[in-house]
Amino acid sequence: MEENIGVYEGLFILDANAYARDHDGLAQEVNGLIEAAGGHIEVSRLWEERRLAYPIKGHRKGAYWITYFRMPTSNLTGLTRECEIQDNILRQLFIRLPGALVEPILEHARGGGVVRAVPVSDKEDDNENAEEEIEEEEVGV
């Protein structure tokens, strides 16, 4: 019987203090959990660090780590269970990507950020020399 292998987006909210102390170690821990569950990492990177809307396990800040990986669907329950018992992982969410969107999403995730032109207000009282500014921002998938 052939295994059903899916491509997943995994979003982890990590303990920001632990991430600040050892960002490479914590990233390897997350990737190691996925690989131990039979997954293959496609893209794994920090999305952003930010204040949480409400405290989770007493933490007010979190580091959002986003990962794209391939894994047999039957192994996802075990991975979820392993993530729930890790002290440095506050929350996790796994979403299976639709087949038609896998390659565009992975290509975007490998690129990291997007450069956009952002118009500045042209009111004279706001800014006498109104020009277009180019700003780099990360865009979540």
N, C-alpha and C positions, 0 to 999 in steps of 0.2 A: 504494500500500500504506500502510495506517494505522500510525503509530508506536505502540508499546506504552509508555505513560507510567505510571510508578509513583510512589508516594509513599514516600519513604525517611526513615529516621532515621539520621543520621550522628553518630557519637560520635568526637571527636578528643581525643587527649591532646597538649596543647601544652606547649612548653618554658615552665616556670613563670617563669623569669627573663626571658625575652623578653616574656611576657605582662605581667609586673609593670612592665616599662619602657614598653610601648606596647600596652595592652590594646585600644584602639580600632583601631589599625593591624593588629594580628594578627587581630582578629575580621573586619575588612574583607578581609584576605588570604584567610581561609578561605571567606568568602561569595563573594569574587571567583573563587576556583577553581571553586566550584559553578556560578556563573553563566556562567563561561567555557566550561564543559562542557555548557551548554544547560539548566541547572537553574533553577528558580524557588524562591526561599527563602520558606518559610511562617513558620517560627519559628527564631530563632538566639539562643542565650544561654549564659552561663556556667552550668555545672551546679555544679561545686565545684573547689576546689584542695585537693590532698592529697598526702601522701607515697605514693610508688609501692611496690608490694609487692617489686619488684626493680628494679635500675637499668636504664634503657633509654637506650642511647647515652650512658652516663655520667651521666644525670640521675636524681636521687633524688626530685624533686617534679614534679608535673604539674598543669596546669590542664585540667580536663575541660570541653570545649565541646560542647554538644549542638545539633544542627540538624535541622530537618525541612524537606524540600524535595521538589519534583516534578521529575522528569527522565525523558527517554527511557531505557529500560533499556539500549539499545545504547551509551549514553555513559558508563555506570558504570565500565567497564574503564579508559577514558582518565582519568577522574577519580581512580581509585585510583592509577594510575601517576603522575599529577601530585602527589598527596599524598605519595607515597613519596619523591620527590626534594626535598621541601621540608625545610629544616633545622629550622624551628620546629615542625613536626608530627612528634611522636615515634611515634604510632600512630593508626590510624583504623579504624573499623568501620562498614559500611553494612548496614542491615537494611531489607528491603522490608516495609512495613506491610500487613497484610491489609485488603482493601477495607472490610469491615464495621467495622473499628476506627479508620479514618483520622480521621473527624471527632471522636470522643471523645478520642483521643490528642492531636490538634491543639488542641482546646479546653482540655484539661488543661495542655498545654505553654504555651499563651498565658497561663494563670493564674499560673504560676510556682510557688507554694508552696501548702501546705494547712495550715489551722489545725486542730489536734487537741487534745482534752482528754486530759491525761496524769495518771492518778491517782498520788498520792504515797503512800508507805507509811504505813499508819495505826498502826503500832506506836508505843507511847508512848516507848520508848527511842530510836527513830530520829528521831522528830519529834513533839514534844508537841502542836503545833497542826497536825495533818495536814489539809490542804485540797487541793482539786484545783487544779492549775496549768494555765494555758493556755500552750502553747508553739507557736511557729511553726517548722516544719521543711520543708525542700524534699524532695519525694518524686520520685524518678526514675521515668521511664516504662519 
